[in-house]
Amino acid sequence: RISEMRVTWRILAIYIFLNTLSVNSDQINVWPLPRQSTTGQSWGTVVGNNFNFKCTGSSCSSVLTQAFERYKGHIFFAGNGQQGPSPISSVQVNAASIPPLKLHVDESYKIDVTTSGATITANTEWGALRGLETFSQLVRWNYTTDTYVIDSLPISIADSPRFPWRGLMIDTARHYLPMKTIMEALEAMSYHKFNVLHWHIVDSQSFPLESKVYPRLSQMGSWVPQAVYSQSDVMKVIEYARIRGIRVVPEFDTPGHAYPSWYNGYPELFADCPGNNKVMDPTKNSTLLFMKNFLAEMSTIFPDEFFHLGGDEVSYNCWKSVSEISEWMKENNVENYADLQGYYEMKVQQSLTSVQRTAVFWDEVLSQSEFPLLPDSVVEVWNQDQSQVVKVVKLGYNALYASPWYLDRQVPDPDTFYLWVDTWKDFYRADPVADATLTPDELKRILGGEVCMWGEQVDEYAFNIRVWPRAGDTFNLKDFKLNFLKNSS
């Protein structure tokens, strides 16, 4: 099925590329567009049974040798093809180092392709992975001659990402997504050079994740016993992502967005307020200890340095209705409910720090009240415009932008047709930096952004058609995006 998806997305990419040619006929047909490229007037061919990726020394890491096999399958999707003129028999891949996959890892690469051969040179294996993806996109299938062709030789490309955090968020709480769907998403992300899977794994509706420390979370909080990711499942996802250069960042959203899924197994964590919008009680030491133990367990499963802690849409009315909470606030000089949430978030951050993890929050943590976060915290802007990104970095925190890239959004701006398919223009128009005046340090703290596929109306059957190809419009070069919009309107 993944090979069929590859062909489908390549056809979509070709359509996009043909449109880009009307913008600038010199542009190379690679997505996202490389920072620098030069092309010539010649062309060459590749044949599946006479083609290999080659490496030497440290360049022959397990990540790259596995990638060589994958990309031969991607390139020669229609069989070996026929022998053509100027055959290119190999690509020499050189990666200088094999650092851990983490934020700010070097993903730059260079590609040179002539009629006699090709080289991919990178500082790290992760950059070499991006180069392999680019090379695979240079090869097109000629249906008339049954040959695989590389046009515009010689080609020289020098590329590096504009942002170090290029994410897709998936929601497995509203609708459980089978493992196969998640793996397909990761495979597709690698085609677009995305490098973060933000896994919104649990929420109010369900808790589909095994915890061995607190087993009732999934036993009482999942839709059905079959709709639970075991810890072994999670590790398979993480490894599948890692060999494609993708980090997995889990999200455990509290103190809101936890009822009834967390409550079903552990009601003692929650404030005893009426109604169906209960919130965890931050005044209970037992609640804070629970979160500390839970996050410590999760840190043994999810190796990434970042954990998303949510913090959005907390119902202060629940806390207001509980007299014990009001009394605790008076005794502890907590003046308002935003500060009470701030107290909770700081305690949970400290628990994360004790297991060497850094917190990511939705931007309510700053828009409700500017309670302090730890210095390296990341704030993800979802319900405000780009000016909130600027505010975040000027306060000294790291920022992600998500609000313009919600894939569940189906009504675009008034200047486009009222069909969800036209939201690609809004996706293209948005930019985390825009025209903001920032210092170099502030600019560095804009890490990038995320495309978010919320799951209220999306299950495994609708997932791919709702995510692709719109998600691919997000992280292209700013000047190219603006020119493309100008020429396509």
Buried (B, 14 or more C-beta within 10 A) or exposed (E): EEEEBBEBBBEBBBEBBEEBEEBEEEBBBBBBBBEEBEBBEBBBBBBBEEBEBBBEEEBBBEBBEEBBEBBBBBBBBEEBBEEBEBBBEBBBBBBBBBEEBEBEBBBBBBBBBBBEBBBBBBBBBBBBBBBBBBBBBBBBBEEEEBBBBBBBBBBBBBBBBBBBBBBBBBBBBBBBBBEEBBBBBBBBBBBBBBBBBBBBBBBBBBBBBBBEEBEEBBBBBBBEEEBBBEBEBBBBBBEBBBBBBBBBBBBBBBBBBBBBBBBBBBEEBBBBBEEEBBBBBBBBEEBBEBBBBBBBBBBEBBBBBBBBBBBBBBBBEBBEBBEEBBEBBEEEEBEEBBBBBBBBBBBBBEBBEEBEBBBBBBBBBBBBBEBEBBEBBBBBBBBBEBEBBBBBBBBEBBBBBBBBBBBBBBEBEEEBEEEBEBBBBBBBBBBBBBEBEBEEEBEEBBBBBBBBBBBEEBEBEEBBEBBBBBBBBBBBBEEBBEBBBEEEE
